[in-house]
Amino acid sequence: MKAATTVSRTTTRHIAERKGGMPIVALTAYSASVAQIMDPYCDLILVGDSLGMVLYGMPTTLGVTVDMMIQHGLAVMRGSRKACVVVDLPFGSYQQSPQQAFATAARVMAETGCGGVKLEGGAEMAPTISFLVKRGIPVLAHIGLMPQAVHGQGGFRVQGRAEAETARVRADAAAIDGSGAFAVVVEGMVESLGRELTESLAIPTIGIGASPACDGQILVTDDLIGLFSQFKPKFVTRYANIGATVEAAIAAYAEDVKARRFPAPDNLFT
């Protein structure tokens, strides 16, 4: 009898060691089925709070709860074997204090078995990241355009076009670099700033709307495959248009039901 092949899951340490090496491939997933499809190709799978907009139709990510993140995190862990799985901490679940952040992160990791958590924020969150890391919680940081701070940032605006914004992002990056985070997502900024941060930071940068020079790239999968079509960010390339395919299939099904062509004889039990 042939022994089953053991697959080693990528860890946050493996991701940290990719600085300056082969680019890190990262995508979002919210379900076991999608995680299973992308697992052979991804180094990191993020269970993003973007699920609030993509799956639940929320206008922003602010309404996402810890319970939602845990349930989707569990699904992605069940569907994946190889990739490092990181779960977002939702808005309001970590900003109050390092102690609140630890309680939330510890619960998420314990209940999902994920490899680490992601939280948004720069210099103001660096002490919290250090607090978590010292207590065994691997943290993926997130700076630049931060969806959880969309109201404070004046909407989904590209960062780094004004001198003050550039200075703030640089300060955030420097603080995160010394916080103990294993990597940092840099989102929605001018290309030159994304490139500069990648060259200056000791930890890997994972870009989304930043620069091809980043140590890795991440996209929301539903944007990449054309399943989320309410809007398309400039930084997204649609590698498929699944939304149109799904719509055509549903339209054909509806016509067949109305015409009594479905179910057909092959679909019936005799």
Kinemage of the C-alpha trace (Angstrom):
@kinemage 1
@onewidth
@group {chain A} dominant
@subgroup {mainchain}
@vectorlist {calphas} color= white
{ca met a 1} P 0.000 0.000 0.000
{ca lys a 2} L 1.416 3.366 -1.020
{ca ala a 3} L 1.990 5.886 1.770
{ca ala a 4} L 0.148 9.196 1.493
{ca thr a 5} L 2.313 12.119 0.452
{ca thr a 6} L 2.816 14.628 3.249
{ca val a 7} L 2.574 18.261 2.208
{ca ser a 8} L 4.368 20.794 4.392
{ca arg a 9} L 2.406 24.008 4.866
{ca thr a 10} L 4.236 27.251 4.161
{ca thr a 11} L 4.842 29.224 7.356
{ca thr a 12} L 5.142 32.923 8.071
{ca arg a 13} L 8.881 32.376 8.536
{ca his a 14} L 9.086 31.004 4.997
{ca ile a 15} L 7.320 34.140 3.763
{ca ala a 16} L 9.738 36.380 5.685
{ca glu a 17} L 12.690 34.558 4.120
{ca arg a 18} L 11.482 35.427 0.610
{ca lys a 19} L 12.701 39.020 0.923
{ca gly a 20} L 14.496 39.859 -2.321
{ca gly a 21} L 13.923 36.364 -3.709
{ca met a 22} L 11.245 34.670 -5.795
{ca pro a 23} L 8.143 36.896 -5.676
{ca ile a 24} L 5.463 35.846 -3.200
{ca val a 25} L 2.171 34.814 -4.828
{ca ala a 26} L -0.827 35.769 -2.693
{ca leu a 27} L -4.585 35.871 -3.235
{ca thr a 28} L -7.732 36.141 -1.126
{ca ala a 29} L -10.097 33.246 -0.464
{ca tyr a 30} L -13.245 32.932 1.620
{ca ser a 31} L -14.343 29.342 0.927
{ca ala a 32} L -12.911 25.828 0.973
{ca ser a 33} L -13.576 25.254 -2.737
{ca val a 34} L -11.731 28.361 -3.909
{ca ala a 35} L -8.875 27.732 -1.452
{ca gln a 36} L -8.479 24.211 -2.832
{ca ile a 37} L -8.178 25.520 -6.402
{ca met a 38} L -5.572 28.176 -5.612
{ca asp a 39} L -3.577 26.255 -3.012
{ca pro a 40} L -1.069 24.665 -5.447
{ca tyr a 41} L -0.173 28.085 -6.876
{ca cys a 42} L -0.203 30.416 -3.860
{ca asp a 43} L 2.417 30.939 -1.185
{ca leu a 44} L -0.024 32.914 0.950
{ca ile a 45} L -3.816 32.907 1.094
{ca leu a 46} L -5.435 35.837 2.852
{ca val a 47} L -8.895 35.459 4.328
{ca gly a 48} L -9.572 39.141 3.811
{ca asp a 49} L -12.228 41.290 5.410
{ca ser a 50} L -12.943 42.230 1.790
{ca leu a 51} L -15.460 39.387 2.105
{ca gly a 52} L -17.810 41.979 3.598
{ca met a 53} L -18.048 43.737 0.238
{ca val a 54} L -17.476 40.763 -2.062
{ca leu a 55} L -19.713 38.160 -0.391
{ca tyr a 56} L -22.090 40.137 1.797
{ca gly a 57} L -22.702 43.233 -0.324
{ca met a 58} L -21.517 45.707 2.316
{ca pro a 59} L -20.486 49.180 1.095
{ca thr a 60} L -17.198 48.944 3.056
{ca thr a 61} L -15.383 46.363 5.191
{ca leu a 62} L -16.372 48.058 8.456
{ca gly a 63} L -19.339 45.797 9.201
{ca val a 64} L -17.333 42.555 9.203
{ca thr a 65} L -17.269 40.681 12.538
{ca val a 66} L -14.750 38.384 14.195
{ca asp a 67} L -17.227 35.490 13.987
{ca met a 68} L -17.483 35.969 10.211
{ca met a 69} L -13.698 35.924 9.845
{ca ile a 70} L -13.407 32.767 11.939
{ca gln a 71} L -16.007 30.846 9.941
{ca his a 72} L -14.441 31.777 6.604
{ca gly a 73} L -10.965 31.161 8.017
{ca leu a 74} L -12.003 27.649 8.998
{ca ala a 75} L -13.324 27.018 5.489
{ca val a 76} L -10.093 28.168 3.848
{ca met a 77} L -7.980 26.073 6.208
{ca arg a 78} L -10.070 23.014 5.335
{ca gly a 79} L -9.633 23.647 1.623
{ca ser a 80} L -5.881 24.294 1.648
{ca arg a 81} L -2.876 22.128 2.449
{ca lys a 82} L 0.231 23.983 1.284
{ca ala a 83} L -0.267 27.747 1.439
{ca cys a 84} L 0.277 29.912 4.488
{ca val a 85} L -3.183 31.107 5.573
{ca val a 86} L -3.518 34.530 7.207
{ca val a 87} L -6.808 35.900 8.557
{ca asp a 88} L -7.713 39.596 8.713
{ca leu a 89} L -8.646 41.099 12.064
{ca pro a 90} L -11.807 43.146 11.369
{ca phe a 91} L -12.366 46.785 12.208
{ca gly a 92} L -12.877 47.485 15.912
{ca ser a 93} L -11.462 44.172 17.090
{ca tyr a 94} L -7.872 45.278 17.758
{ca gln a 95} L -7.463 49.074 17.701
{ca gln a 96} L -8.538 49.756 21.299
{ca ser a 97} L -5.469 48.270 22.973
{ca pro a 98} L -2.716 45.652 22.542
{ca gln a 99} L -4.618 43.482 25.012
{ca gln a 100} L -7.777 43.620 22.891
{ca ala a 101} L -5.728 42.800 19.805
{ca phe a 102} L -4.136 39.800 21.523
{ca ala a 103} L -7.486 38.451 22.725
{ca thr a 104} L -8.934 38.706 19.202
{ca ala a 105} L -5.862 37.320 17.437
{ca ala a 106} L -5.477 34.441 19.896
{ca arg a 107} L -9.121 33.467 19.389
{ca val a 108} L -8.846 33.643 15.595
{ca met a 109} L -5.688 31.511 15.527
{ca ala a 110} L -6.971 28.990 18.064
{ca glu a 111} L -10.324 28.488 16.360
{ca thr a 112} L -9.098 28.425 12.743
{ca gly a 113} L -5.562 27.026 12.988
{ca cys a 114} L -4.330 29.760 10.625
{ca gly a 115} L -0.672 30.732 10.390
{ca gly a 116} L -1.033 34.398 11.327
{ca val a 117} L -3.258 37.468 11.344
{ca lys a 118} L -3.285 40.729 9.400
{ca leu a 119} L -4.065 44.145 10.786
{ca glu a 120} L -4.059 47.622 9.292
{ca gly a 121} L -2.075 50.592 10.566
{ca gly a 122} L 1.395 52.060 10.595
{ca ala a 123} L 3.247 53.901 13.348
{ca glu a 124} L 0.223 53.928 15.649
{ca met a 125} L -0.117 50.127 15.450
{ca ala a 126} L 3.584 49.219 15.649
{ca pro a 127} L 3.512 48.813 19.477
{ca thr a 128} L 0.487 46.519 19.148
{ca ile a 129} L 2.260 44.416 16.520
{ca ser a 130} L 5.299 44.098 18.797
{ca phe a 131} L 2.996 43.101 21.673
{ca leu a 132} L 1.430 40.348 19.560
{ca val a 133} L 4.674 39.038 18.080
{ca lys a 134} L 6.286 38.774 21.523
{ca arg a 135} L 3.339 36.590 22.556
{ca gly a 136} L 3.573 34.221 19.614
{ca ile a 137} L 1.160 35.815 17.132
{ca pro a 138} L 2.684 36.237 13.628
{ca val a 139} L 1.473 39.501 12.106
{ca leu a 140} L 1.156 40.648 8.496
{ca ala a 141} L 1.009 44.457 8.554
{ca his a 142} L -0.870 46.698 6.088
{ca ile a 143} L -0.038 50.314 5.221
{ca gly a 144} L -0.787 52.839 2.488
{ca leu a 145} L -4.413 52.807 1.436
{ca met a 146} L -6.195 51.077 4.312
{ca pro a 147} L -9.818 50.054 3.659
{ca gln a 148} L -10.688 50.049 7.376
{ca ala a 149} L -9.611 53.717 7.547
{ca val a 150} L -11.430 54.678 4.345
{ca his a 151} L -13.459 57.439 6.008
{ca gly a 152} L -10.439 58.956 7.746
{ca gln a 153} L -8.435 58.849 4.508
{ca gly a 154} L -11.183 60.588 2.539
{ca gly a 155} L -12.217 57.558 0.493
{ca phe a 156} L -10.304 55.067 -1.634
{ca arg a 157} L -7.542 57.481 -2.646
{ca val a 158} L -4.119 56.687 -4.064
{ca gln a 159} L -1.474 57.448 -1.443
{ca gly a 160} L 1.811 59.303 -2.023
{ca arg a 161} L 0.763 61.998 -4.467
{ca ala a 162} L 1.038 64.702 -1.822
{ca glu a 163} L 4.238 65.318 0.124
{ca ala a 164} L 2.499 64.910 3.493
{ca glu a 165} L 1.060 61.539 2.449
{ca thr a 166} L 4.445 60.327 1.265
{ca ala a 167} L 6.070 61.334 4.552
{ca arg a 168} L 3.357 59.544 6.542
{ca val a 169} L 3.650 56.331 4.543
{ca arg a 170} L 7.435 56.361 4.922
{ca ala a 171} L 7.104 56.828 8.675
{ca asp a 172} L 4.541 54.036 8.863
{ca ala a 173} L 6.827 51.714 6.889
{ca ala a 174} L 9.820 52.439 9.117
{ca ala a 175} L 7.773 51.771 12.264
{ca ile a 176} L 6.387 48.511 10.880
{ca asp a 177} L 9.857 47.378 9.788
{ca gly a 178} L 11.004 47.371 13.410
{ca ser a 179} L 7.810 45.982 14.916
{ca gly a 180} L 8.369 42.288 14.299
{ca ala a 181} L 5.819 41.887 11.481
{ca phe a 182} L 6.859 39.098 9.104
{ca ala a 183} L 5.776 41.093 6.016
{ca val a 184} L 3.732 44.137 5.068
{ca val a 185} L 0.993 44.710 2.494
{ca val a 186} L 1.524 48.048 0.710
{ca glu a 187} L -1.667 49.162 -0.998
{ca gly a 188} L -2.824 51.880 -3.335
{ca met a 189} L 0.220 54.106 -3.701
{ca val a 190} L 2.250 55.700 -6.471
{ca glu a 191} L 4.659 53.209 -8.042
{ca ser a 192} L 7.833 55.044 -7.077
{ca leu a 193} L 6.877 54.964 -3.399
{ca gly a 194} L 6.090 51.232 -3.498
{ca arg a 195} L 9.466 50.602 -5.107
{ca glu a 196} L 11.241 52.802 -2.550
{ca leu a 197} L 9.663 50.989 0.386
{ca thr a 198} L 10.601 47.606 -1.045
{ca glu a 199} L 14.212 48.676 -1.373
{ca ser a 200} L 14.409 50.200 2.098
{ca leu a 201} L 12.536 47.696 4.284
{ca ala a 202} L 14.101 44.553 5.736
{ca ile a 203} L 10.796 42.665 5.589
{ca pro a 204} L 8.994 41.580 2.399
{ca thr a 205} L 6.515 43.949 0.812
{ca ile a 206} L 3.385 42.474 -0.769
{ca gly a 207} L 1.929 44.936 -3.234
{ca ile a 208} L -1.629 45.640 -4.271
{ca gly a 209} L -1.740 48.648 -6.528
{ca ala a 210} L 1.858 49.494 -5.595
{ca ser a 211} L 4.854 48.361 -7.696
{ca pro a 212} L 6.087 45.327 -9.657
{ca ala a 213} L 9.287 45.718 -7.615
{ca cys a 214} L 7.482 44.537 -4.461
{ca asp a 215} L 8.561 41.217 -2.965
{ca gly a 216} L 5.142 39.772 -3.780
{ca gln a 217} L 1.696 40.628 -5.105
{ca ile a 218} L -1.842 40.103 -3.841
{ca leu a 219} L -5.266 40.658 -5.396
{ca val a 220} L -8.847 40.020 -4.373
{ca thr a 221} L -9.607 36.825 -6.281
{ca asp a 222} L -13.126 37.893 -7.207
{ca asp a 223} L -11.637 40.948 -8.936
{ca leu a 224} L -9.063 38.809 -10.754
{ca ile a 225} L -11.656 36.392 -12.178
{ca gly a 226} L -14.361 38.979 -12.905
{ca leu a 227} L -16.838 37.650 -10.363
{ca phe a 228} L -17.081 40.953 -8.483
{ca ser a 229} L -18.111 43.464 -11.119
{ca gln a 230} L -19.489 46.462 -9.201
{ca phe a 231} L -16.224 48.244 -9.975
{ca lys a 232} L -12.719 47.352 -11.180
{ca pro a 233} L -9.739 49.029 -9.514
{ca lys a 234} L -7.067 50.333 -11.887
{ca phe a 235} L -4.497 47.928 -10.429
{ca val a 236} L -6.549 44.819 -11.270
{ca thr a 237} L -5.999 42.717 -14.389
{ca arg a 238} L -8.982 40.470 -15.082
{ca tyr a 239} L -7.567 37.087 -16.025
{ca ala a 240} L -11.078 35.715 -16.620
{ca asn a 241} L -14.652 36.966 -16.782
{ca ile a 242} L -16.406 34.349 -14.691
{ca gly a 243} L -19.256 36.715 -13.861
{ca ala a 244} L -20.398 36.820 -17.496
{ca thr a 245} L -20.071 33.026 -17.783
{ca val a 246} L -22.140 32.486 -14.632
{ca glu a 247} L -24.800 34.929 -15.816
{ca ala a 248} L -25.075 33.163 -19.189
{ca ala a 249} L -25.391 29.784 -17.476
{ca ile a 250} L -28.146 31.032 -15.146
{ca ala a 251} L -30.018 32.637 -18.047
{ca ala a 252} L -29.866 29.371 -20.000
{ca tyr a 253} L -31.086 27.429 -16.960
{ca ala a 254} L -33.997 29.819 -16.477
{ca glu a 255} L -35.059 29.436 -20.113
{ca asp a 256} L -34.866 25.640 -19.887
{ca val a 257} L -36.994 25.598 -16.732
{ca lys a 258} L -39.628 27.861 -18.292
{ca ala a 259} L -39.691 25.730 -21.458
{ca arg a 260} L -39.798 22.495 -19.400
{ca arg a 261} L -36.560 21.305 -20.996
{ca phe a 262} L -35.070 20.891 -17.529
{ca pro a 263} L -35.003 18.431 -15.918
{ca ala a 264} L -34.357 16.285 -18.987
{ca pro a 265} L -34.828 12.475 -19.081
{ca asp a 266} L -31.142 11.982 -18.183
{ca asn a 267} L -31.685 13.952 -14.971
{ca leu a 268} L -34.542 11.745 -13.734
{ca phe a 269} L -34.632 8.572 -11.630
{ca thr a 270} L -36.625 5.670 -13.069
